[in-house]
Amino acid sequence: MQRRSFIGNVLKPVSMLAAACVAAPPTPEIPPAKATEPPGAPTPKATVNSKANLILNPLAVAQASFHRMFKSGELTLEKFPQFVTRTCGLTRVQWSARLLPGITPESAKTLRATCDKQGLRSLLLDPAIGIGLTSSDAAVSSAAVERLKPWCAIATTLSCTGLAIDLRGSGTYDEQLPRAIDGANLAFKVANEAGLPLVIQSLGGMTSNATFMAALMMQLKNAAIRLEPTFDSWQVSDTDTYNRTRGFEMLIPYAATVLADYLAFAANGDSVNFKTDFLMSTVRKSTFRGPVTILYKGPANEVDGVLQAKKVLIKYKCTA
């Protein structure tokens, strides 16, 4: 298939989207849990598939869900691990560099010890280095890589499962795709030295365009670079929102984690913006059995928002 027959602007024909959706993704570096039989036991395909469907996705929470509590001083890093396990009833966390001010490898060791004491596991670390990896200016992209390096050490100390990266950029679809490939490869060289897989986040622009992200993954062909499909971040521009149903189905085969981002809740307890039922049924039909990370991004009480999201997700067979 020629390159220009797949990539283009945001408005692709449905047939092209379907082709991207069924394209075989690379094997994940962080493979989902799989049901296995005892050694020597027969494993008919139907039995294996049936057992795989019974495996539940573990829940996690994004530290960024509590950004106001951190800003006010109500929450501190010292208190946070116990807060997650006792108040939220969860045992996995996704870290944000914006809420780790002044952290050093030494203080990260202390935080790691506190997490271990509470039985809290670290998933991704978002280094929050800003836009720059995809710049056409080599000096700008090099500076972004330099900002990434110290966070690799922090992520390793915290025993994170991966490093999140931001591949937003400027320009047209065709202009951004090769820059995103280059930016991902630059970040990979740094992360790989630290033994960290990369996870590309959906943060708006082309990173919220599933056609673009699927094309990016097919071009990268790197099992140590994965995606974080999102429930609610599909805003490509001020006037264009990517089709959530189609997008989530296209990207779930490339997932290392799933971001369950909620803004507000309807009277029935579900999101005002989408139906969790469809998104989780898509997860169940896939082979993805990795973590589903709650991110509450609404204006209401942050603890209440996280707990409401947790309640909804447990209804759909996620497990704390």
C-alpha positions as CSV (number, residue, x, y, z in Angstrom):
1,M,0.0,0.0,0.0
2,Q,1.4,3.4,-0.9
3,R,1.9,5.9,1.9
4,R,-0.5,8.5,0.5
5,S,-3.3,5.9,0.0
6,F,-3.6,5.7,3.8
7,I,-2.6,9.0,5.2
8,G,-4.3,12.3,4.4
9,N,-6.5,14.8,6.1
10,V,-8.8,14.1,9.0
11,L,-11.9,13.3,6.9
12,K,-11.0,9.8,5.6
13,P,-13.5,7.5,3.8
14,V,-15.1,5.0,6.1
15,S,-13.6,2.1,4.1
16,M,-10.1,3.4,4.9
17,L,-10.9,3.7,8.5
18,A,-12.1,0.1,8.5
19,A,-8.9,-1.0,6.9
20,A,-6.9,0.6,9.6
21,C,-9.1,-0.9,12.3
22,V,-8.4,-4.5,11.1
23,A,-4.7,-4.1,10.4
24,A,-2.7,-6.4,12.6
25,P,-0.9,-4.4,15.3
26,P,2.5,-5.3,16.6
27,T,2.8,-7.5,19.7
28,P,2.6,-5.3,22.8
29,E,5.7,-4.8,24.9
30,I,3.5,-4.9,28.0
31,P,1.3,-7.8,27.1
32,P,-2.1,-8.1,28.6
33,A,-2.7,-10.9,31.1
34,K,-3.8,-14.1,29.5
35,A,-5.7,-17.1,30.8
36,T,-3.5,-20.1,30.9
37,E,-4.2,-23.8,31.7
38,P,-2.1,-26.0,34.0
39,P,1.0,-27.5,32.3
40,G,-0.1,-30.5,30.2
41,A,-3.8,-29.7,30.3
42,P,-5.7,-29.5,27.0
43,T,-6.4,-26.0,25.8
44,P,-9.1,-26.0,23.1
45,K,-9.4,-22.6,21.5
46,A,-12.9,-22.1,22.7
47,T,-11.9,-22.8,26.3
48,V,-9.0,-20.4,26.1
49,N,-11.1,-17.6,24.7
50,S,-13.8,-18.2,27.3
51,K,-11.3,-18.0,30.2
52,A,-9.7,-14.9,28.7
53,N,-13.0,-13.1,28.7
54,L,-13.3,-13.7,32.4
55,I,-10.0,-11.8,33.2
56,L,-10.8,-8.4,34.5
57,N,-9.0,-5.1,33.8
58,P,-7.4,-3.7,37.0
59,L,-8.3,-0.1,37.9
60,A,-5.8,2.7,38.5
61,V,-6.1,6.4,39.2
62,A,-4.3,9.3,37.7
63,Q,-2.6,11.6,40.2
64,A,-3.8,14.5,38.0
65,S,-7.3,13.7,39.2
66,F,-6.4,15.5,42.4
67,H,-4.6,18.5,41.1
68,R,-6.7,21.0,43.1
69,M,-6.1,19.1,46.3
70,F,-2.4,19.1,45.7
71,K,-2.4,22.8,44.8
72,S,-4.3,23.7,48.0
73,G,-1.9,21.6,50.1
74,E,-4.7,19.3,51.2
75,L,-2.8,16.4,49.6
76,T,1.0,15.9,49.7
77,L,3.2,13.3,48.2
78,E,3.8,11.9,51.7
79,K,0.1,11.4,52.2
80,F,-0.8,10.4,48.7
81,P,0.0,6.6,48.6
82,Q,-2.1,6.0,51.7
83,F,-4.8,8.3,50.3
84,V,-5.0,6.2,47.1
85,T,-5.2,2.9,48.9
86,R,-7.5,3.8,51.7
87,T,-9.7,6.7,50.4
88,C,-9.9,5.5,46.8
89,G,-9.6,1.8,47.5
90,L,-7.1,1.4,44.6
91,T,-3.6,0.0,44.3
92,R,-2.3,1.5,41.1
93,V,-1.4,5.1,40.2
94,Q,-0.4,7.1,37.2
95,W,2.0,9.9,38.0
96,S,2.1,13.5,36.7
97,A,5.4,15.5,36.7
98,R,3.3,18.6,37.3
99,L,2.4,17.3,40.7
100,L,6.0,16.1,41.5
101,P,7.7,19.5,41.9
102,G,11.3,19.3,43.0
103,I,11.4,15.5,43.0
104,T,14.9,14.0,42.7
105,P,16.0,10.4,42.3
106,E,16.7,10.4,46.0
107,S,13.3,11.7,47.1
108,A,11.8,9.3,44.5
109,K,13.3,6.4,46.5
110,T,11.5,7.7,49.6
111,L,8.2,7.9,47.7
112,R,8.8,4.5,46.2
113,A,9.3,3.1,49.8
114,T,6.1,4.7,50.9
115,C,4.2,3.2,47.9
116,D,5.6,-0.2,48.6
117,K,4.5,0.0,52.3
118,Q,1.0,0.8,51.1
119,G,1.0,-1.8,48.4
120,L,0.7,0.9,45.7
121,R,2.1,0.1,42.2
122,S,3.3,2.8,39.8
123,L,2.1,2.6,36.2
124,L,2.9,5.4,33.7
125,L,4.7,8.6,34.5
126,D,3.7,11.7,32.5
127,P,6.8,13.8,32.4
128,A,4.8,16.9,31.2
129,I,7.6,18.2,29.1
130,G,5.3,20.1,26.8
131,I,5.1,20.1,23.0
132,G,8.4,19.9,21.3
133,L,9.2,16.3,20.3
134,T,7.5,16.8,16.9
135,S,9.0,20.1,16.1
136,S,10.5,20.6,12.6
137,D,13.3,22.6,14.4
138,A,16.0,20.1,15.4
139,A,17.1,22.4,18.3
140,V,13.5,22.4,19.8
141,S,13.1,18.6,19.5
142,S,16.6,18.1,21.0
143,A,15.7,20.3,23.9
144,A,12.5,18.3,24.5
145,V,14.5,15.1,24.6
146,E,16.8,16.6,27.2
147,R,13.8,17.5,29.3
148,L,12.7,13.9,29.1
149,K,16.0,12.4,30.3
150,P,15.7,13.2,34.1
151,W,12.2,11.8,34.2
152,C,13.4,8.5,32.9
153,A,15.5,8.2,36.1
154,I,12.5,9.1,38.2
155,A,10.2,6.7,36.5
156,T,12.8,3.9,36.9
157,T,13.2,4.7,40.6
158,L,9.4,4.6,41.1
159,S,9.3,1.3,39.2
160,C,6.9,2.7,36.6
161,T,5.7,0.4,33.8
162,G,6.2,3.1,31.2
163,L,6.8,6.7,30.2
164,A,4.0,8.8,28.6
165,I,4.8,11.1,25.8
166,D,3.1,14.0,24.0
167,L,3.4,14.0,20.2
168,R,1.2,17.0,19.4
169,G,2.5,19.3,16.7
170,S,1.5,21.8,14.1
171,G,0.8,21.6,10.4
172,T,-1.3,19.4,8.2
173,Y,-1.8,15.7,8.7
174,D,0.8,14.9,6.1
175,E,3.3,17.3,7.7
176,Q,2.8,16.0,11.2
177,L,2.9,12.3,10.6
178,P,6.7,12.1,9.7
179,R,7.5,14.5,12.5
180,A,5.5,12.4,15.0
181,I,7.4,9.3,13.8
182,D,10.7,11.1,14.3
183,G,9.7,12.4,17.7
184,A,8.6,9.0,18.9
185,N,11.9,7.5,17.8
186,L,13.9,10.2,19.5
187,A,12.0,9.6,22.8
188,F,12.4,5.9,22.4
189,K,16.2,6.0,22.3
190,V,16.2,7.8,25.6
191,A,13.5,5.6,27.3
192,N,14.9,2.4,25.9
193,E,18.2,3.0,27.7
194,A,16.3,3.2,30.9
195,G,14.3,0.1,30.0
196,L,11.0,2.0,29.8
197,P,8.3,1.4,27.2
198,L,6.7,4.5,25.7
199,V,3.0,5.3,25.7
200,I,1.6,8.0,23.4
201,Q,-1.2,9.9,24.9
202,S,-4.3,11.4,23.2
203,L,-4.1,15.1,24.1
204,G,-5.8,16.8,21.3
205,G,-5.0,17.7,17.7
206,M,-3.8,14.8,15.6
207,T,-3.1,12.7,18.8
208,S,-6.9,12.6,19.1
209,N,-7.4,11.6,15.5
210,A,-7.5,7.8,15.5
211,T,-6.7,7.5,11.8
212,F,-3.5,9.5,12.4
213,M,-2.6,7.4,15.5
214,A,-3.2,4.1,13.8
215,A,-1.1,5.2,10.8
216,L,1.6,6.3,13.3
217,M,1.7,2.9,14.9
218,M,1.8,1.1,11.6
219,Q,4.8,3.1,10.5
220,L,6.6,2.8,13.8
221,K,6.3,-0.9,14.1
222,N,7.9,-0.8,17.5
223,A,6.5,-3.1,20.2
224,A,7.9,-0.9,22.9
225,I,5.8,2.1,21.8
226,R,2.1,1.8,22.6
227,L,-1.0,4.0,23.0
228,E,-3.4,5.1,25.7
229,P,-6.8,5.0,24.1
230,T,-9.1,7.5,25.8
231,F,-12.8,7.6,26.7
232,D,-13.3,11.3,26.3
233,S,-10.4,13.1,24.5
234,W,-11.3,13.1,20.9
235,Q,-11.2,16.9,20.1
236,V,-9.0,17.3,17.0
237,S,-9.7,21.0,16.6
238,D,-12.1,23.7,17.7
239,T,-14.6,22.5,15.1
240,D,-13.8,18.8,14.7
241,T,-14.3,15.9,17.0
242,Y,-13.2,12.4,16.0
243,N,-15.9,9.7,16.1
244,R,-15.5,8.2,19.6
245,T,-17.0,4.8,18.6
246,R,-14.8,4.3,15.6
247,G,-11.7,5.8,17.2
248,F,-11.8,3.6,20.3
249,E,-12.3,0.5,18.3
250,M,-9.3,1.4,16.0
251,L,-6.9,2.1,18.8
252,I,-7.6,-0.6,21.4
253,P,-5.4,-3.2,19.7
254,Y,-2.4,-0.9,20.3
255,A,-3.2,-0.1,24.0
256,A,-0.8,-0.4,26.9
257,T,-3.4,1.3,29.1
258,V,-6.8,2.8,28.7
259,L,-7.6,6.3,30.1
260,A,-11.1,6.5,31.6
261,D,-11.5,10.3,31.7
262,Y,-14.7,11.6,33.1
263,L,-15.8,15.2,33.2
264,A,-19.3,15.0,34.8
265,F,-21.9,12.4,35.6
266,A,-25.6,12.1,34.5
267,A,-28.5,11.2,36.8
268,N,-28.0,7.5,36.0
269,G,-24.4,7.7,37.3
270,D,-22.7,7.4,33.9
271,S,-20.8,10.1,32.0
272,V,-22.7,12.9,30.5
273,N,-20.6,12.7,27.3
274,F,-20.5,9.0,26.5
275,K,-21.8,5.5,27.4
276,T,-19.3,3.5,29.4
277,D,-21.2,0.4,28.4
278,F,-20.1,0.6,24.8
279,L,-16.5,1.5,25.6
280,M,-16.1,-1.4,28.1
281,S,-17.8,-3.8,25.8
282,T,-15.2,-2.9,23.2
283,V,-12.5,-3.6,25.7
284,R,-14.1,-7.0,26.6
285,K,-14.3,-8.0,22.9
286,S,-10.6,-7.2,22.5
287,T,-7.5,-9.0,23.9
288,F,-6.7,-6.0,26.1
289,R,-6.6,-6.9,29.8
290,G,-4.3,-4.1,31.0
291,P,-5.1,-1.3,33.4
292,V,-8.0,1.2,33.0
293,T,-6.9,4.5,34.6
294,I,-9.4,6.8,36.1
295,L,-8.9,10.5,35.3
296,Y,-11.5,12.8,36.8
297,K,-11.2,16.2,35.1
298,G,-14.4,17.9,36.2
299,P,-15.0,20.9,38.5
300,A,-16.8,19.0,41.3
301,N,-15.2,17.3,44.3
302,E,-12.2,15.4,43.1
303,V,-12.6,12.4,45.5
304,D,-16.3,12.1,44.7
305,G,-15.5,12.2,40.9
306,V,-13.0,9.4,41.2
307,L,-15.2,7.3,43.3
308,Q,-18.1,7.7,41.0
309,A,-16.0,6.7,38.0
310,K,-14.7,3.7,40.0
311,K,-18.3,2.7,40.8
312,V,-19.3,2.8,37.1
313,L,-16.2,0.9,35.9
314,I,-16.6,-1.9,38.5
315,K,-20.2,-2.3,37.2
316,Y,-18.6,-3.1,33.9
317,K,-16.2,-5.7,35.3
318,C,-13.1,-3.8,36.1
319,T,-11.5,-4.7,39.4
320,A,-10.0,-2.6,42.1
